[in-house]
Amino acid sequence: MWYKLDENNVVVQTIFSPNTLDASLLDGFVQADDSIGDVAGKLYDPATNTFSDAPEANDEFSVREKRNALLAETDWWAGSDHTMTQAQRDYRQALRDVPNQQDFPTNVSWPTKP
């Protein structure tokens, strides 16, 4: 797996199958073990090649950044060669609706990934 990191080493994008991509598109990505599961919004430690929970920040920018990372991780669901399940559509819609939550951005209820 390949992971795009922001300036704070937080995962903002995942590429599952880079074999079909031009190598120049992987600039700025890091490669890590593909058995670690969902790492969107996680903090990457290059010294140990591990991921951990990023410190919780409840400012609007940080919450939107996390939401965007979670959406980006599931963008492949919306590809022309894949039909999304209703659960997948509902999850992505719930992520898009995060900024509409009553207590946004201080108290966010994150949807569960199907």
N, C-alpha and C positions, 0 to 999 in steps of 0.2 A: 504494500500500500504506500501511497505517496500523500503527503500532507502539506498544505499551504499554511504558513503561519503568519500572524500579524506581527507588528513591531514588538509585541510583548511575549512572543512565542506561544500564543494561543491559536489552536487549530481553527481555521476558518473555511477550509475546503479539503475534501478527500477525493483522490482519484484511485479507483479500484483497479483499473486495467490500463496502465500506461503503455502497454505494448502497441496499441494502435495509434499512439500520439507521436508527433514529432518531438524529439528529445529537447528541443529548445523551449517547448511549452512547459517543461518541468523545472525551469529556472525558478529558484525561490521556494521549491518544494523540498521536503526531507523524506527519506524513505525509512520506514520502521516496520516492525513485525506486524503481519496482517492478522494475527490471531487475538489482538487486544480489544476488538469490538468497537463500539461507538465512542469516538474521541472528539466529536464536535464540541467546541468550547472548552476543551481541556488544555492545560498548560503542558508544553513540551520541554523536557530537560535534555538538551543536546549532549551533556556530559554522560548521562546514563542511558540515553535513547529510550526514555520512559515518559509516560503521560500521567498527570495528576489533575485533581480538580483545581481549576483556577480560582483565585480568591473571589468571593462574591462581591460584585460591585452592583449597586442598584441605581446608578445614574442612567439616564435615558440612553446615552450613547452605548454603554456597556451592554445593556439589556438588548438593544436593537442589534448590536454586533453578535451576541450569542444567538439571537433568533435567526439572523441572517446565516450564520454558520450552520445551524440546524437545518434550515431550508436548503442551503447549498449541498449539504450532505445527501439530501434526498432528491435533488434535481434529476438524477438519472431515472427516477420513477416516472417522470413526465415525458420521457423520450418517446419518439415515434415508434420504437420497437418494443414498447412495454405498455401494458394496460394496467393502470392503477386500480387497486382494490378500493372499495368505499372507505375502509379504515385508513388507507394511505391518503386519500383525498381529504378526509376529515382531519387527519393529523396536520397536513400541510396548511389547510385552512385555519386550524386552531393556531398554528404558528403565525400566520399572517394577521390573525386577530389579536395577538398579544398586546400591541399598543392600545387596543380598545378596551382592555380590562380596566375595571374601576380604579384599582389601586396602582396602576402602572405609573412609574417604573419601580416603586418601592416594594411592592408585594406581588410578584408574578406567579401565576399558576401555570407551570409548564405542562404541555400535553405529553402523554406517554407514546413513545414511538411503537407502532405496530410491528 
